[in-house]
Amino acid sequence: MANEKELLFEARKLTKHFGPTVALDEVDFKVYRGEITGLIGENGSGKSTITSIAAGMQPATGGEMFFEGKPHRPSTMIEGARLGIGMIVQEQGTVSGITIAENIFAGEEERFRVGPFISRGKMNAEAKRVLEDIGFTGADPSAYIDTLDMQSRKLVEIAKTVYNKPEMLVVDETTTALSQHGREIIYNIMRKMKENNKAVVFISHDLQELIDICDTLTVLRDGKLITTLDKERMDEATIKKYMVGREMKGDYYRADYGTKISDETVLKVDRVTSGSGMLMNFSMEVHKGEILGIGGLSHCGMHELGKVLFGEEKLLTGSVTHVASGDKIENTQSAMKHGFGYVSKNRDTESLVLTASIQDNIISASYDRIAPNFVMTGSSVRKFVDEQVESLSIKCAGVQQDVQFLSGGNKQKVVFGKWIGRDCDILILDCPTRGVDIGVKAAMYQLIDQMRKDNKTIIMISEELPELIGMSDRLIILKDGAAAGEFKRSETLDENSIIEVMI
């Protein structure tokens, strides 16, 4: 029973306003020791807001919090960590330009002082131990953090947070940035926290992940607490109903099968070896009006393929050709000239300028469309941006609002708006629904399918097999930088058939 459990954290009537927007509306929320508490809701429901206030990232507008029975009002994340709350954020939480070890011990370098100097040797040795403790081996702590890929940087951030031995660990959308191995590392950390009578608050959009990992699941909607489900009441249909306030029937994916793909080739990749070495002598053709799915395990080369197609990564051998013109795609300018658009997996660092407005982000790829005669008027800009905000249902305080203050799903809609506004003929989507809720996913799948019906060509790179199976006309699986298998759209295609060629 709940009254037998030890209460660790409590929020009472917690409220947060961002101008006229109510992000949290008098929310009561409890976290108990020895439990993994899940938080779920559509983008903008208040999940990250409540945990960021608890961790000291931002202040509340109203209400009160208690931690270990005492009033809790941290003014910074450093103070929050000192009080016992560690937070692994959705966005990148490491600092560029310094080493892995310096990232782990930022602000705590004095513990390695030997006489007048900080001992780098001792710091690096301790960093190596900390990384190995969570299962991240092989990294050189003296190397610059910038030499690591996004997943490895996230594991460094996790190691730093866990090293501080928090009583309550907040994991905010972290697993979406990790491979299966990385996910197992964080699952093990959460289980150890539970076994040691500490607490975890786990935010995720992956319903099955929450059902598997969590002891209780709290659902937020439009800044209000809707319900808290115990383990026995957790099933996908029930959770979805509480999240969106209505019964959600059917799946999100395409319902059609047997649709004939055009014979017209729009894009040809011929024996490409990429500058990064992640693609090796790779060839493929893409047809007009098809959704071509690209999948595989981590480091298979699929994300590099997206950059190659958009001219962002140099080639050592081979070519990417826009068939209609015969032109080679050698840089992003030539890609955009021929109607290409690109949604990067790393949304916040590569697809958006977080400190710029929604308007500036949406128009950034379309100056030539808005002002073909080099004359850009306020009315033409407003018309262009308003069309995207309205058609994509971007929730915002206004088009001048900085993108950094939007929820993950609305940020992703801004990225889509940037390229849809440009009316791209070939759209490269790398993990297009990563970190967005089920409602936004459904809307994006409908949008992608409508673009297919409008004879646009979609190349969808994804780490989610159900998404690839459900949306693709054709699916190519990469392994070690080469094509390992190809599958056509079929009602009988299942994950097991694809996994066999992935591994």
Summary of the structure (lengths in Angstrom):
residues: 503
radius of gyration: 23.7
end to end distance: 44.4
largest distance: 74.3
contacts: 1681
relative contact order: 0.11
helix: 37%
strand: 26%
